[in-house]
Amino acid sequence: MTRNHEDCIALLEQIRWGGKPKCPYCESTNATPMKNQRRYHCNTCFTSYSVTVGTLFHKTYVDLEKWFLAIPLVLNSPESISVRQLAKEIGVNKNTACYMIARLRKAMIEEPKLLQALVEVEQL
């Protein structure tokens, strides 16, 4: 399924927060949406955050659409997908594909529920 950036953000918000933003720093749900951005301002600890904070997508310059394409390819391949094959499938260079595979493997240990939820959504 093809998604744009906004669709990916909305899906992540639904999976992580159930539609109600929750500050990753203080766990507060007292937040105000920031205009023209998919970010929120916490009214408790006064920080701003997005849904990617604290996930494998945080501080990455790879488009979320490419991450969403890569996740099922890496997790569901019978043998490990090669760096070159992933790069070709999602349209990135091999260094980016290597970086993505490494982050996904780390996330399999640290964030298995998030990855599983994303794979299940992709299968629908």
FENTA-V408284 format. One record per residue. OMEGA is omega in whole degrees, -180 to 180 (* if undefined). BURIAL is 1 if it has 24 or more other ideal C-beta (glycine too) atoms within 12 Angstrom, else 0. D_CENTER is the distance of its C-alpha to the mean C-alpha in whole Angstrom. Layout:
omega = <OMEGA OMEGA>
burial = <BURIAL BURIAL>
d_center = <D_CENTER D_CENTER>
This chain:
omega = <-179 179 172 -176 -179 178 -180 179 -180 179 177 179 179 -178 -176 -171 -174 179 -180 -177 -180 -178 179 -177 -176 178 -180 174 179 -174 177 177 177 -177 175 178 174 179 -180 176 179 180 178 -179 174 174 173 -177 173 -178 -178 -180 179 178 177 -179 -176 179 174 -179 178 -180 178 178 180 176 -177 174 -175 -174 180 179 -179 -175 -174 -180 -177 170 177 178 -180 179 -179 -180 178 179 -180 -177 -174 174 175 177 -173 178 178 179 178 177 -178 179 179 179 179 178 177 180 177 179 -172 -176 -175 -179 179 180 180 179 179 178 -180 179 -180 -178 -180 *>
burial = <0 0 0 0 0 0 0 1 1 0 1 1 1 0 1 1 1 0 0 0 1 1 1 1 0 0 0 0 0 0 1 0 0 0 0 0 0 1 0 1 0 1 0 0 0 0 0 0 1 1 1 1 1 0 1 1 1 0 0 0 0 1 1 1 1 1 1 1 1 1 1 1 1 1 1 0 0 0 0 0 1 0 1 0 0 1 1 0 0 1 0 1 0 0 0 1 1 0 1 1 1 0 1 1 0 0 1 0 0 0 1 0 0 1 1 0 0 1 1 0 0 1 0 0>
d_center = <16 15 13 13 11 12 12 8 8 11 9 7 10 12 10 10 13 15 15 17 15 16 16 15 18 21 19 21 20 23 21 22 19 20 22 20 17 14 14 17 20 21 24 25 24 24 20 18 14 11 8 6 9 10 6 6 4 8 11 10 12 10 9 6 9 10 7 7 11 11 9 13 15 14 14 17 19 23 23 21 19 21 19 22 21 17 18 20 18 15 18 17 19 20 19 15 15 17 14 11 13 14 11 10 14 13 10 13 15 13 11 12 12 8 9 12 11 9 11 14 13 13 16 18>
